[in-house]
Structures are given as C-alpha cells and as structure tokens.
C-alpha cells in the first residue's frame, strides 16, 4: 500500500498571489501544443502560407477561452449543478479543480471552427494537427488532478493502491495516473507517429475521439464516481455516458471523411 505524497496544491506564492500547480499544468499543456502544432504546420508547408503567425496567436486565444469556458460550464451543469447554484461565486474558482474534459473539447471545437471559418482556414486539416497533441494536455491535466489529491479511484487491494486525503483509510486505485498514461501519453504516442501519414482531413480528429473514449471508459472501471452523482445505473458513470457519445461521434466522423475521400477520388 502506498500513501499519496501530500503535494501542496500551491506551487509558489508571489506576494498575495498563490500560483497553483493545477493552473501550471494548463499552461504546460498549452505551451507544448503551441510548439508541436507549429512544428507540424511547418512540416506540412502551412506556416506562413495557409496560416500566419498572427492568426495562429489569435487562434490560441480563442482555443484557450473555449477550453476553459466549455470545461467549466459543462462541469457545473453536468457534475455539480446543485452546489454551484448554492455557491455561485465558486463557479469562477477553477483553481479548486472541477473541469469537464468533454465540455472543454466541445468548447475548443466550436471556438476553433468559428475562428477558421472567419479566417478562411481549412478547419479539419488544422484541427487534425491540434488533436494529435491534445493527449499531452490531458496528461498534464490528470497530473494536476493527482497533485490536488482529487478524482481518486475505487477501493482496491492491489500493491500500488494509495491512501488519499479525504477518501478514508482504504487504499484506492490512483486512477488519475491510469488516465494520464492511457488517455494522455499512450494516445499521444500513437497519434504522433501518424502525423506524416497521408490521410483525409478529419481522420485524426476521429481517431482521437475514438481512442480517448475507449481509454476513458476503461479507466472509469477503476475511478470512483463523483459523490454528488454516483452511478447513473449499476456500473455506469457520467464519464462513461459522455465518452460513449464521443465514441459514436468519432465513428460517424471517420465514416464521413472516408466517404468524402472516396467520392473525391
């Protein structure tokens, strides 16, 4: 049995300002995405041709807003609406945790699509390159969950079971690390190795949606359901339901882009 390392959620204090590890994980994720997407755009000959540096910078601003707003709104609505109706000022306290990945994904898709439409940039081709590196952001986010000692797993007797503060004396699965490994690092490795393969635009978006959904549904077998929701039905969590629809969306998109490719040829 292991004991949670007891991280301080605050990385450092700058006067009255507290900088949280959770926020730094988001910054790390966006920074990695900035450089790795730009690398792909240069490799593909897009940089300076189909998208300028100024457009790229503006796009990131919209994506960050979409992710943060979408992730927070979806968490508030789907995971803990009653609490936030009673404590509305807590809605903006994102440093306390509480972000829905599915909501953040939808927010990024909508803001990215809107920006590309206005700028005349091919949305699917550009989005493919972002979705290749999106799992790295997930990995940083799950590590932030682990540092915060939140979203722990179910009670277990495996040797690496961990005692988390506020979760009782029983050892639990460190499910944040499972998700970091599968939804984050493994999925990133698989997608990154395909970045130079010539597939129809939108294929990698679909593969990300499918891959993430499969990994998330698997990891949900070990993760403790949110206490304010519990199981929606025996063995079924909110994360599973949202990921199932994500899987269906990925399959539909994959079939759609393959059909378009066949018609074009």
C-alpha positions as a Markdown table, in Angstrom:
| # | Residue | x | y | z |
|---|---|---|---|---|
| 1 | Unk | 0.0 | 0.0 | 0.0 |
| 2 | Unk | 1.2 | 3.5 | -0.9 |
| 3 | Unk | 0.4 | 6.9 | 0.6 |
| 4 | Unk | -0.4 | 9.9 | -1.5 |
| 5 | Unk | 2.8 | 12.1 | -1.5 |
| 6 | Unk | 1.0 | 15.0 | 0.1 |
| 7 | Unk | 1.6 | 17.7 | -2.5 |
| 8 | Unk | 1.0 | 21.3 | -1.7 |
| 9 | Unk | -1.5 | 22.4 | -4.4 |
| 10 | Unk | 0.1 | 25.8 | -4.4 |
| 11 | Unk | 3.3 | 25.8 | -6.4 |
| 12 | Unk | 4.5 | 29.2 | -5.1 |
| 13 | Unk | 3.4 | 32.5 | -3.6 |
| 14 | Unk | 4.1 | 35.8 | -5.2 |
| 15 | Unk | 3.0 | 38.3 | -2.6 |
| 16 | Unk | -0.7 | 37.8 | -2.0 |
| 17 | Unk | -0.9 | 35.8 | -5.2 |
| 18 | Unk | -1.0 | 32.0 | -5.0 |
| 19 | Unk | 0.1 | 30.1 | -8.1 |
| 20 | Unk | -1.5 | 26.6 | -8.2 |
| 21 | Unk | 0.0 | 23.5 | -9.7 |
| 22 | Unk | -3.3 | 22.9 | -11.4 |
| 23 | Unk | -3.1 | 26.2 | -13.3 |
| 24 | Unk | 0.6 | 25.5 | -14.2 |
| 25 | Unk | -0.5 | 22.2 | -15.7 |
| 26 | Unk | -2.8 | 24.0 | -18.1 |
| 27 | Unk | 0.0 | 26.4 | -19.0 |
| 28 | Unk | 2.3 | 23.5 | -19.7 |
| 29 | Unk | -0.3 | 21.8 | -21.9 |
| 30 | Unk | -0.9 | 24.9 | -24.0 |
| 31 | Unk | 2.8 | 25.5 | -24.3 |
| 32 | Unk | 3.5 | 22.0 | -25.6 |
| 33 | Unk | 0.6 | 22.4 | -28.0 |
| 34 | Unk | 1.9 | 25.7 | -29.3 |
| 35 | Unk | 5.3 | 24.3 | -30.3 |
| 36 | Unk | 4.2 | 20.9 | -31.5 |
| 37 | Unk | 1.3 | 22.1 | -33.7 |
| 38 | Unk | 3.6 | 24.8 | -35.2 |
| 39 | Unk | 6.2 | 22.1 | -35.9 |
| 40 | Unk | 3.5 | 20.1 | -37.9 |
| 41 | Unk | 2.4 | 23.2 | -39.7 |
| 42 | Unk | 5.9 | 23.9 | -40.8 |
| 43 | Unk | 6.4 | 20.3 | -41.9 |
| 44 | Unk | 3.2 | 20.4 | -44.0 |
| 45 | Unk | 4.1 | 23.8 | -45.6 |
| 46 | Unk | 1.1 | 25.6 | -43.9 |
| 47 | Unk | 3.1 | 28.0 | -41.8 |
| 48 | Unk | 3.1 | 31.4 | -43.4 |
| 49 | Unk | 1.0 | 30.1 | -46.3 |
| 50 | Unk | -2.4 | 28.9 | -45.1 |
| 51 | Unk | -2.0 | 30.4 | -41.6 |
| 52 | Unk | 0.1 | 33.4 | -40.5 |
| 53 | Unk | 1.8 | 33.8 | -37.1 |
| 54 | Unk | -0.8 | 36.5 | -36.1 |
| 55 | Unk | -3.7 | 34.2 | -37.0 |
| 56 | Unk | -2.0 | 31.4 | -35.0 |
| 57 | Unk | -1.7 | 33.5 | -31.9 |
| 58 | Unk | -5.3 | 34.7 | -32.2 |
| 59 | Unk | -6.5 | 31.2 | -32.7 |
| 60 | Unk | -4.8 | 30.1 | -29.5 |
| 61 | Unk | -6.5 | 32.8 | -27.6 |
| 62 | Unk | -9.9 | 31.6 | -28.8 |
| 63 | Unk | -9.0 | 27.9 | -28.1 |
| 64 | Unk | -7.9 | 28.7 | -24.5 |
| 65 | Unk | -11.2 | 30.6 | -23.9 |
| 66 | Unk | -13.2 | 27.7 | -25.5 |
| 67 | Unk | -11.5 | 25.1 | -23.4 |
| 68 | Unk | -11.7 | 26.9 | -20.1 |
| 69 | Unk | -15.3 | 28.1 | -20.5 |
| 70 | Unk | -16.6 | 24.9 | -22.1 |
| 71 | Unk | -14.8 | 22.7 | -19.5 |
| 72 | Unk | -16.1 | 24.7 | -16.5 |
| 73 | Unk | -19.6 | 25.2 | -17.8 |
| 74 | Unk | -20.0 | 21.5 | -18.5 |
| 75 | Unk | -18.7 | 20.5 | -15.1 |
| 76 | Unk | -21.0 | 22.9 | -13.4 |
| 77 | Unk | -24.0 | 21.8 | -15.4 |
| 78 | Unk | -23.4 | 18.0 | -15.6 |
| 79 | Unk | -21.5 | 17.2 | -12.5 |
| 80 | Unk | -22.4 | 19.6 | -9.6 |
| 81 | Unk | -25.2 | 22.0 | -10.6 |
| 82 | Unk | -26.9 | 22.0 | -7.2 |
| 83 | Unk | -23.7 | 23.0 | -5.4 |
| 84 | Unk | -22.9 | 25.9 | -7.7 |
| 85 | Unk | -26.4 | 27.2 | -7.6 |
| 86 | Unk | -25.9 | 27.5 | -3.9 |
| 87 | Unk | -22.4 | 28.8 | -4.2 |
| 88 | Unk | -22.3 | 30.9 | -7.5 |
| 89 | Unk | -19.0 | 32.6 | -6.6 |
| 90 | Unk | -17.3 | 29.2 | -6.7 |
| 91 | Unk | -18.0 | 28.9 | -10.4 |
| 92 | Unk | -15.0 | 31.0 | -11.3 |
| 93 | Unk | -12.7 | 29.3 | -8.8 |
| 94 | Unk | -11.2 | 26.9 | -11.4 |
| 95 | Unk | -8.0 | 26.6 | -9.4 |
| 96 | Unk | -10.0 | 24.4 | -7.0 |
| 97 | Unk | -10.4 | 21.9 | -9.8 |
| 98 | Unk | -13.6 | 20.9 | -11.5 |
| 99 | Unk | -13.3 | 20.9 | -15.3 |
| 100 | Unk | -15.1 | 18.6 | -17.7 |
| 101 | Unk | -12.9 | 17.3 | -20.5 |
| 102 | Unk | -15.9 | 16.7 | -22.7 |
| 103 | Unk | -17.1 | 20.3 | -22.2 |
| 104 | Unk | -13.6 | 21.6 | -22.9 |
| 105 | Unk | -13.4 | 19.6 | -26.1 |
| 106 | Unk | -16.7 | 20.9 | -27.3 |
| 107 | Unk | -15.7 | 24.5 | -26.4 |
| 108 | Unk | -12.4 | 24.1 | -28.3 |
| 109 | Unk | -14.2 | 22.7 | -31.4 |
| 110 | Unk | -16.7 | 25.4 | -31.5 |
| 111 | Unk | -14.3 | 28.3 | -31.0 |
| 112 | Unk | -11.8 | 26.7 | -33.4 |
| 113 | Unk | -14.4 | 26.2 | -36.1 |
| 114 | Unk | -15.7 | 29.7 | -35.7 |
| 115 | Unk | -12.2 | 31.2 | -36.0 |
| 116 | Unk | -11.2 | 29.1 | -39.0 |
| 117 | Unk | -14.5 | 30.0 | -40.8 |
| 118 | Unk | -13.9 | 33.7 | -40.3 |
| 119 | Unk | -10.2 | 33.5 | -41.3 |
| 120 | Unk | -10.7 | 31.2 | -44.3 |
| 121 | Unk | -8.5 | 28.4 | -42.9 |
| 122 | Unk | -9.4 | 24.7 | -43.6 |
| 123 | Unk | -10.8 | 23.6 | -40.3 |
| 124 | Unk | -10.4 | 19.8 | -40.4 |
| 125 | Unk | -6.8 | 20.0 | -41.7 |
| 126 | Unk | -5.8 | 22.4 | -38.9 |
| 127 | Unk | -7.8 | 20.6 | -36.2 |
| 128 | Unk | -6.1 | 17.3 | -37.1 |
| 129 | Unk | -2.8 | 18.7 | -36.0 |
| 130 | Unk | -4.2 | 20.0 | -32.7 |
| 131 | Unk | -5.8 | 16.7 | -31.9 |
| 132 | Unk | -2.6 | 14.9 | -32.4 |
| 133 | Unk | -1.1 | 16.8 | -29.4 |
| 134 | Unk | -4.3 | 17.1 | -27.4 |
| 135 | Unk | -3.5 | 14.0 | -25.3 |
| 136 | Unk | -0.4 | 15.8 | -23.9 |
| 137 | Unk | -2.7 | 18.4 | -22.4 |
| 138 | Unk | -4.8 | 15.6 | -21.0 |
| 139 | Unk | -1.7 | 14.1 | -19.4 |
| 140 | Unk | -0.8 | 17.4 | -17.7 |
| 141 | Unk | -4.4 | 17.8 | -16.5 |
| 142 | Unk | -4.5 | 14.4 | -15.0 |
| 143 | Unk | -1.2 | 15.0 | -13.2 |
| 144 | Unk | -2.8 | 18.2 | -11.9 |
| 145 | Unk | -5.7 | 16.1 | -10.5 |
| 146 | Unk | -3.1 | 13.8 | -8.8 |
| 147 | Unk | -1.3 | 16.7 | -7.3 |
| 148 | Unk | -4.6 | 18.1 | -6.0 |
| 149 | Unk | -5.4 | 14.6 | -4.5 |
| 150 | Unk | -8.8 | 14.6 | -6.3 |
| 151 | Unk | -10.7 | 12.2 | -8.6 |
| 152 | Unk | -9.2 | 9.2 | -6.9 |
| 153 | Unk | -10.1 | 5.6 | -7.7 |
| 154 | Unk | -12.1 | 2.9 | -6.1 |
| 155 | Unk | -11.1 | 0.9 | -3.1 |
| 156 | Unk | -8.6 | -1.8 | -4.1 |
| 157 | Unk | -6.2 | -4.4 | -2.7 |
| 158 | Unk | -3.5 | -4.1 | -5.4 |
| 159 | Unk | 0.0 | -3.4 | -4.1 |
| 160 | Unk | 0.0 | 0.1 | -5.6 |
| 161 | Unk | -3.2 | 1.1 | -4.0 |
| 162 | Unk | -2.9 | 4.6 | -2.5 |
| 163 | Unk | -4.5 | 6.3 | 0.5 |
| 164 | Unk | -5.8 | 9.7 | -0.5 |
| 165 | Unk | -6.7 | 12.5 | 2.0 |
| 166 | Unk | -10.4 | 12.8 | 2.4 |
| 167 | Unk | -11.1 | 9.4 | 0.8 |
| 168 | Unk | -11.0 | 7.4 | 4.0 |
| 169 | Unk | -8.3 | 4.9 | 5.3 |
| 170 | Unk | -8.7 | 2.4 | 2.5 |
| 171 | Unk | -6.2 | 2.2 | -0.3 |
| 172 | Unk | -7.6 | 3.2 | -3.7 |
| 173 | Unk | -6.6 | 3.0 | -7.3 |
| 174 | Unk | -4.5 | 6.0 | -8.4 |
| 175 | Unk | -6.9 | 6.3 | -11.3 |
| 176 | Unk | -5.5 | 9.8 | -12.2 |
| 177 | Unk | -2.2 | 8.1 | -13.2 |
| 178 | Unk | -4.1 | 5.4 | -15.2 |
| 179 | Unk | -5.8 | 8.2 | -17.2 |
| 180 | Unk | -2.5 | 10.1 | -17.5 |
| 181 | Unk | -0.9 | 7.0 | -19.0 |
| 182 | Unk | -3.7 | 5.8 | -21.4 |
| 183 | Unk | -5.7 | 8.9 | -22.3 |
| 184 | Unk | -2.5 | 11.0 | -22.3 |
| 185 | Unk | 0.9 | 9.5 | -23.0 |
| 186 | Unk | -0.2 | 6.4 | -24.9 |
| 187 | Unk | -2.8 | 8.1 | -27.1 |
| 188 | Unk | -0.3 | 10.9 | -27.9 |
| 189 | Unk | 2.4 | 8.4 | -28.9 |
| 190 | Unk | 0.0 | 6.6 | -31.2 |
| 191 | Unk | -1.3 | 9.8 | -32.9 |
| 192 | Unk | 2.1 | 11.5 | -33.1 |
| 193 | Unk | 3.6 | 8.6 | -35.0 |
| 194 | Unk | 0.9 | 9.1 | -37.7 |
| 195 | Unk | 1.5 | 12.8 | -38.3 |
| 196 | Unk | 3.2 | 12.3 | -41.6 |
| 197 | Unk | 0.8 | 9.6 | -42.9 |
| 198 | Unk | -1.4 | 11.0 | -45.7 |
| 199 | Unk | -5.0 | 10.5 | -44.5 |
| 200 | Unk | -8.1 | 12.5 | -45.4 |
| 201 | Unk | -8.6 | 15.7 | -43.3 |
| 202 | Unk | -10.6 | 14.9 | -40.1 |
| 203 | Unk | -9.2 | 11.3 | -39.7 |
| 204 | Unk | -7.0 | 12.1 | -36.8 |
| 205 | Unk | -9.9 | 14.0 | -35.1 |
| 206 | Unk | -12.0 | 10.9 | -35.4 |
| 207 | Unk | -9.1 | 8.6 | -34.1 |
| 208 | Unk | -8.6 | 10.9 | -31.1 |
| 209 | Unk | -12.3 | 10.8 | -30.2 |
| 210 | Unk | -12.5 | 7.0 | -30.6 |
| 211 | Unk | -9.2 | 6.4 | -28.8 |
| 212 | Unk | -10.0 | 8.8 | -25.9 |
| 213 | Unk | -13.4 | 7.3 | -25.5 |
| 214 | Unk | -12.1 | 3.7 | -25.3 |
| 215 | Unk | -9.4 | 4.7 | -22.8 |
| 216 | Unk | -11.7 | 6.8 | -20.6 |
| 217 | Unk | -14.4 | 4.1 | -20.5 |
| 218 | Unk | -11.7 | 1.6 | -19.5 |
| 219 | Unk | -10.3 | 3.9 | -16.8 |
| 220 | Unk | -13.8 | 4.6 | -15.4 |
| 221 | Unk | -13.8 | 1.0 | -14.2 |
| 222 | Unk | -11.3 | 2.0 | -11.6 |
| 223 | Unk | -12.3 | 5.6 | -10.9 |
| 224 | Unk | -14.6 | 6.5 | -8.0 |
| 225 | Unk | -17.7 | 8.1 | -9.4 |
| 226 | Unk | -18.3 | 11.7 | -8.4 |
| 227 | Unk | -20.0 | 11.6 | -5.0 |
| 228 | Unk | -22.7 | 14.1 | -5.9 |
| 229 | Unk | -23.7 | 11.9 | -8.9 |
| 230 | Unk | -22.7 | 8.3 | -8.1 |
| 231 | Unk | -23.6 | 5.7 | -10.6 |
| 232 | Unk | -26.3 | 6.6 | -13.1 |
| 233 | Unk | -27.2 | 3.0 | -13.2 |
| 234 | Unk | -25.3 | -0.1 | -12.0 |
| 235 | Unk | -21.7 | 0.1 | -13.2 |
| 236 | Unk | -22.4 | 3.2 | -15.4 |
| 237 | Unk | -20.9 | 6.6 | -14.6 |
| 238 | Unk | -21.4 | 10.0 | -16.2 |
| 239 | Unk | -17.9 | 9.8 | -17.7 |
| 240 | Unk | -18.8 | 6.6 | -19.5 |
| 241 | Unk | -22.0 | 8.0 | -20.9 |
| 242 | Unk | -20.3 | 11.2 | -22.2 |
| 243 | Unk | -17.5 | 9.1 | -23.6 |
| 244 | Unk | -19.9 | 6.7 | -25.4 |
| 245 | Unk | -21.4 | 9.6 | -27.3 |
| 246 | Unk | -17.9 | 10.8 | -28.0 |
| 247 | Unk | -17.1 | 7.3 | -29.5 |
| 248 | Unk | -20.2 | 7.4 | -31.6 |
| 249 | Unk | -19.2 | 10.9 | -32.9 |
| 250 | Unk | -15.8 | 9.7 | -33.7 |
| 251 | Unk | -17.1 | 6.7 | -35.7 |
| 252 | Unk | -19.5 | 8.9 | -37.6 |
| 253 | Unk | -16.8 | 11.4 | -38.5 |
| 254 | Unk | -14.4 | 8.6 | -39.6 |
| 255 | Unk | -17.0 | 7.1 | -41.9 |
| 256 | Unk | -17.9 | 10.6 | -43.2 |
| 257 | Unk | -14.3 | 11.6 | -44.1 |
| 258 | Unk | -13.7 | 8.2 | -45.7 |
| 259 | Unk | -16.8 | 8.6 | -47.8 |
| 260 | Unk | -15.7 | 12.1 | -48.9 |
| 261 | Unk | -12.3 | 10.8 | -49.8 |
| 262 | Unk | -13.7 | 8.0 | -51.9 |
| 263 | Unk | -16.1 | 10.4 | -53.7 |
| 264 | Unk | -13.2 | 12.8 | -54.4 |
| 265 | Unk | -11.1 | 10.1 | -55.9 |
